């Protein structure tokens, strides 16, 4: 059974549960936390092949409340194309050109002026990997034919995370049909995601590393590569925006919360790193996750993240 089919089945089941149990209820939270613990068992096994997540921009054209990438708090910042090329070649050496998946995220990746070139390089270095990018869909109609030809020729998948905002559905369908590009509507094509999750941050760093690591949905899954570093999760890779905006100092420890790509000796070192609880987990109150929050434009208030 493919990962896409599994995700579709899980989403169908989740929709049925939500019809009976409101997302904002304690019962839904307890069931979700229990499910996260069950799924985490598989994630704590050492990998034999890696998937990578690459944020090509830090900012976004939307401003979603409680964004887990802290994009509403980020300044305009594009990933250096030259630095990206250097990191991709280094990673190719470490992995012997073998990755299971490359996912491009942000912020909003379609904001990057050289995004098409990045996709071409990825396919040349990783001919067998699944390559995709996550977008909110707003900028899809504005992309030129040259970009969609790249997606078609180099087998790039498009994942649209649909929020309750107006999209040009007709134009998106026309692009999909014209270029035969695979579009995957994350969370459902016809029903926008109206409810959000909140993963609270403990500013005092008093969370048990073991408990936080056990329940985390990103462990051994969301490996982020950015500016010559490998991060085990989205939070550690983006916490700089939270720190800068709110004047906090939630520190990352080199070699434990992230790896310097140039200092990694072999891929086994990365695999071991990904199943070891990083010190930063003490700031992530994963057991305190809450659901059923209405999607809103961020007011950039610290309460959205703590």
C-alpha positions in Angstrom: 0.0 0.0 0.0 1.5 3.4 -1.0 2.0 6.2 1.4 -0.6 8.3 -0.4 -3.2 5.6 -0.1 -2.4 5.3 3.7 -2.8 9.0 4.1 -6.1 9.1 2.3 -7.4 6.3 4.5 -6.3 8.0 7.7 -7.8 11.3 6.6 -11.1 9.5 5.8 -11.1 7.9 9.3 -10.3 11.2 10.9 -13.1 13.0 9.1 -15.6 10.4 10.4 -14.3 10.7 14.0 -14.5 14.5 13.9 -18.2 14.2 12.9 -18.8 12.4 16.2 -16.1 13.9 18.5 -15.4 17.7 18.2 -11.7 18.5 17.7 -11.8 21.0 20.5 -12.9 18.4 23.1 -10.7 16.7 25.6 -11.7 13.3 24.4 -10.4 14.1 20.9 -7.2 15.4 22.3 -6.7 12.2 24.4 -7.4 10.0 21.4 -5.0 12.0 19.2 -2.2 12.0 21.8 -2.6 8.2 22.2 -2.5 7.8 18.4 0.7 9.9 18.2 2.3 7.7 20.8 1.4 4.6 18.8 2.8 6.0 15.6 6.0 7.2 17.2 7.1 3.6 18.0 8.0 3.0 14.3 9.6 6.5 14.0 12.1 5.6 16.8 13.8 2.9 14.7 17.0 3.8 12.9 16.5 4.5 9.2 18.2 2.9 6.3 17.3 5.6 3.9 16.5 9.3 4.6 13.9 11.8 3.5 14.8 15.5 3.6 12.8 18.7 4.0 14.3 21.9 2.5 12.8 25.3 3.4 13.7 27.5 0.5 12.2 30.7 1.9 11.5 31.7 5.6 8.7 34.1 5.0 5.2 33.5 3.4 2.5 35.2 1.4 0.0 34.1 4.1 0.1 34.9 7.8 -1.3 31.9 9.5 -2.0 32.0 13.3 0.4 29.8 15.2 2.4 28.7 12.1 4.8 25.9 13.2 7.5 27.4 10.9 7.1 30.8 12.6 6.7 32.3 9.1 4.6 35.3 10.3 7.5 36.3 12.5 10.2 35.8 9.9 11.9 38.5 7.9 12.0 38.2 4.1 14.7 35.6 3.6 15.5 33.4 0.5 17.8 30.3 0.7 21.0 31.1 -1.2 21.1 29.2 -4.4 24.9 28.7 -4.3 24.6 27.4 -0.7 21.8 25.1 -1.7 23.9 23.6 -4.5 26.8 23.1 -2.2 24.6 21.4 0.5 22.9 19.2 -2.1 26.2 17.9 -3.5 27.5 17.2 0.0 24.3 15.4 0.9 24.5 13.4 -2.3 28.0 12.2 -1.3 26.9 11.1 2.1 23.8 9.3 0.9 25.3 7.9 -2.3 22.5 9.7 -4.2 19.9 7.8 -2.3 17.0 9.6 -0.6 13.5 8.4 -0.3 11.9 11.8 -0.5 12.8 15.5 -1.0 10.1 17.9 0.2 10.4 21.7 -0.4 8.7 23.9 2.1 8.9 27.4 3.6 7.3 29.8 4.2 6.0 29.6 0.7 8.5 27.9 -1.7 6.9 29.5 -4.9 8.2 32.9 -3.7 11.8 31.8 -4.5 13.0 33.3 -7.8 15.3 30.3 -8.6 13.0 27.5 -7.3 12.8 25.8 -10.7 16.6 25.5 -10.9 16.6 24.0 -7.5 14.1 21.3 -8.6 16.2 20.4 -11.6 19.3 19.9 -9.6 17.5 17.8 -7.1 16.2 15.4 -9.8 19.7 15.2 -11.4 21.3 14.3 -8.1 18.5 12.0 -6.9 16.9 10.3 -10.0 14.9 7.8 -7.9 13.6 10.1 -5.1 10.0 11.3 -4.7 10.4 15.1 -5.1 7.5 17.5 -4.1 6.8 20.9 -2.7 4.2 22.1 -0.3 2.3 25.3 -1.2 -0.8 27.1 0.0 -1.8 27.3 -3.7 -2.3 31.0 -4.0 0.7 31.5 -6.3 0.1 28.5 -8.5 -1.7 30.4 -11.3 1.1 33.0 -11.5 3.8 30.5 -12.4 5.0 30.6 -15.9 4.8 27.7 -18.4 8.6 27.2 -18.0 8.1 26.3 -14.4 5.3 23.8 -15.1 7.4 22.2 -17.8 10.2 21.6 -15.2 7.6 20.0 -12.9 6.4 17.8 -15.8 9.8 16.9 -17.2 11.4 16.2 -13.9 8.5 14.4 -12.2 7.8 17.0 -9.4 4.7 16.5 -7.3 2.7 19.5 -6.0 1.1 19.3 -2.5 -1.5 22.0 -1.8 -2.2 22.6 1.9 -5.7 24.0 1.6 -6.8 26.7 4.0 -10.1 28.5 4.1 -9.0 31.1 1.5 -10.1 31.7 -2.1 -8.1 29.8 -4.7 -8.4 29.8 -8.4 -9.5 26.2 -8.6 -10.3 26.4 -12.3 -6.8 27.6 -13.3 -5.2 25.0 -11.0 -7.2 22.3 -12.8 -6.2 23.7 -16.2 -2.5 23.6 -15.2 -2.8 20.1 -13.9 -4.4 18.8 -17.1 -2.1 20.7 -19.5 1.1 19.6 -17.9 0.1 16.3 -16.3 1.6 17.3 -13.0 0.5 15.4 -9.9 -1.4 17.7 -7.5 -2.1 16.3 -4.0 -4.6 18.2 -1.9 -3.4 17.8 1.7 -6.3 17.5 4.0 -8.9 17.2 1.2 -9.5 18.9 -2.2 -13.0 20.1 -1.6 -13.0 20.8 2.2 -10.5 23.4 3.3 -8.6 22.9 6.6 -10.5 25.2 9.0 -9.1 23.9 12.2 -5.5 24.0 13.3 -3.4 22.3 15.9 -1.3 24.1 18.5 2.0 22.6 19.8 2.8 24.8 22.8 6.4 25.9 23.6 7.5 25.8 27.3 9.6 28.9 27.7 11.2 27.6 30.9 12.4 24.4 29.2 10.9 22.2 31.9 9.6 19.4 29.7 10.9 15.8 30.0 13.1 15.0 27.0 12.0 11.4 27.0 8.3 12.2 27.1 8.5 15.0 24.5 10.5 12.8 22.2 8.1 9.9 22.6 5.1 11.8 21.4 6.6 14.0 18.7 5.2 13.6 15.2 8.3 15.0 13.6 10.9 12.7 15.0 12.9 10.8 12.3 10.5 12.3 9.7 10.9 16.0 9.3 14.7 16.2 8.8 15.4 19.8 7.7 18.5 20.9 5.7 19.2 24.6 5.8 22.3 26.7 5.4 24.8 23.8 5.8 23.0 22.3 8.8 20.7 19.3 9.4 17.9 19.8 12.0 15.8 17.0 13.4 12.6 19.0 13.2 10.8 22.0 12.0 10.8 23.7 15.4 14.6 23.7 15.8 15.2 24.8 12.3 12.9 27.9 12.6 13.1 28.8 16.3 15.5 31.7 15.4 12.4 33.7 14.2 10.6 33.2 17.4 13.7 34.2 19.4 14.3 37.3 17.4 10.7 38.6 17.3 9.9 38.0 21.0 13.4 38.6 22.4 13.8 35.1 23.7 16.9 32.9 23.9 15.8 29.3 23.4 19.3 27.9 22.6 20.3 25.2 20.2 23.4 23.1 21.1 25.7 22.4 18.2 26.2 18.6 17.5 23.1 17.7 19.6 20.3 19.9 18.3 21.7 20.1 14.8 24.6 18.8 12.7 27.0 20.8 10.6 26.8 19.1 7.2 30.5 19.5 6.5 31.4 17.8 9.8 29.3 14.7 9.2 31.5 11.6 8.6 28.9 9.2 7.2 25.2 8.8 6.9 25.0 6.4 9.9 26.0 9.4 12.1 22.9 11.2 10.8 20.7 8.1 11.3 21.9 7.8 14.9 21.3 11.6 15.5 17.7 11.3 14.3 16.7 8.7 17.0 18.5 10.5 19.8 16.4 13.0 21.9 17.9 16.4 21.3 18.3 18.8 24.3 15.8 21.3 22.6 13.0 18.8 23.3 12.8 20.3 26.8 11.0 23.3 25.2 8.4 21.4 23.3 5.3 20.5 25.4 4.0 17.9 22.9 1.7 16.3 25.5 0.0 19.7 25.8 -1.0 19.8 22.1 -4.5 21.1 21.5 -6.8 20.8 18.5 -9.8 22.5 17.0 -8.3 26.1 16.7 -10.0 28.2 14.0 -7.7 29.2 11.2 -7.0 32.9 11.5 -4.6 35.5 10.3 -1.8 35.8 12.9 -1.7 38.8 15.3 1.9 37.8 16.0 1.1 37.5 19.7 3.3 35.1 21.7 0.2 33.3 23.0 -0.2 31.7 19.6 2.9 29.6 20.3 3.2 29.2 24.0 
